């Protein structure tokens, strides 16, 4: 794996490795651009919030990273996208391996209609971990990591669908991190949850700094400020979504450079 | 003219409630009524002959002196053709459905679906006719007499295949799209997602498909009457002729009287009980699989 450093650095600290780099990334659905010309570099171990109104390509961008775009009929991705220096978009790349390195959390918590145990055991098995004790160990660790272990320890064989909304979402997160991914893509993971469950998930994200590279789509600006190091603002321009501004979250909210960002973060637009 | 007042929506609600309630009561009453009717008609035989003799008599000779009423050979034949047909059509139908949902290019899937629907629309007497003029002679050339349990199994398998394919296809295609997205995002292989998630998620529908096919097979009459040979004797091999409970009723009801007629209804009662037992079994299985 080759290592790319950020093109410019101004601080003396060790240069963080680049996790993700998009160059002129464009997504078209049946020939019509939904996302155009995105250039974005994401540092390893950082949390990046993708904000902006609905329909401006945030989810399309996420879907490129683990090639979920392949599942959408008529979807075409151009430009380049590399993950730790490896090209993601070439046809030859190993899709299953890519998706195991890049975990995805959906807006709607979607445990399989199986037991809690089976929800985590199945992907581990699929991942090729033959030893039952190793799977059990990883299952416990993942459930501990998301703070669910104590809540479910005596009902691991109960149906996952009996859990509450917040528990379900944490179970889905546990299922993703049990595979030890490098990157986690979160598509509005808290939009269906109450404030208490949302806070639990934000706490998790805080704890992941340096461990996972997180990209989180959110419509909740306060949440973006709370959880992210960097913020990327997407906006609709000339009929297609594009990245209008990207920078450290504090600076971006305090002194937005782009006028639409200024209006959006001030609540005047979007 | 209706005004958007308070009264119009509740009126609609009341009417809908009345209509659906009536329909549900009617359906329930008819089913229970038929079961009671069968029991009522069978009662004289159960009283006069006793339930035990329907499985212990030397044979089925309802008009002999003394009459014999052993229904066991017919029950065995019914169960055997159904079981055999399910063993063939079950996996074949399931795998066809999986291919149609997850592997076939859309055009091929549509074509397959069309063919299977056509197969479902063929009347059972046509299957029987085909079995009689094509299959039975072929079997006769190999293992005479041809008209046999095996002929029944093969024809029945073909007949329930469309039910099995279409019902399993509906069950698998009905698995929520989000589960398909999730397994893809988790990097599952096709086989892993199918066995691990999609089929378990579709298990209620698949149970239904199995049940529907099995009960259809159990109740099939005309084609069985045409290809199984109709000998009311315990079949001792797949190539032996046999008579199913359904064929027994169809063959003899026209001229049966008194105790003979009631004995035929005992056969009907047995079939009904068998279907009820199957439904219970399927429900039990469905529950056992729920959290597997």
Interface residues (C-beta under 8 A of the other chain):
Chain A: X66 X68 X71 X95 X96 X97 X98 X99 X100 X103 X104 X106 X108 X110 X112 X113 X114 X115 X118 X122 X123 X125 X126 X127 X157 X158 X159 X172 X175 X176 X179
Chain B: X176 X178 X179 X180 X181 X182 X184 X185 X186 X187 X188 X189 X192 X196 X197 X200 X201 X290 X291 X292
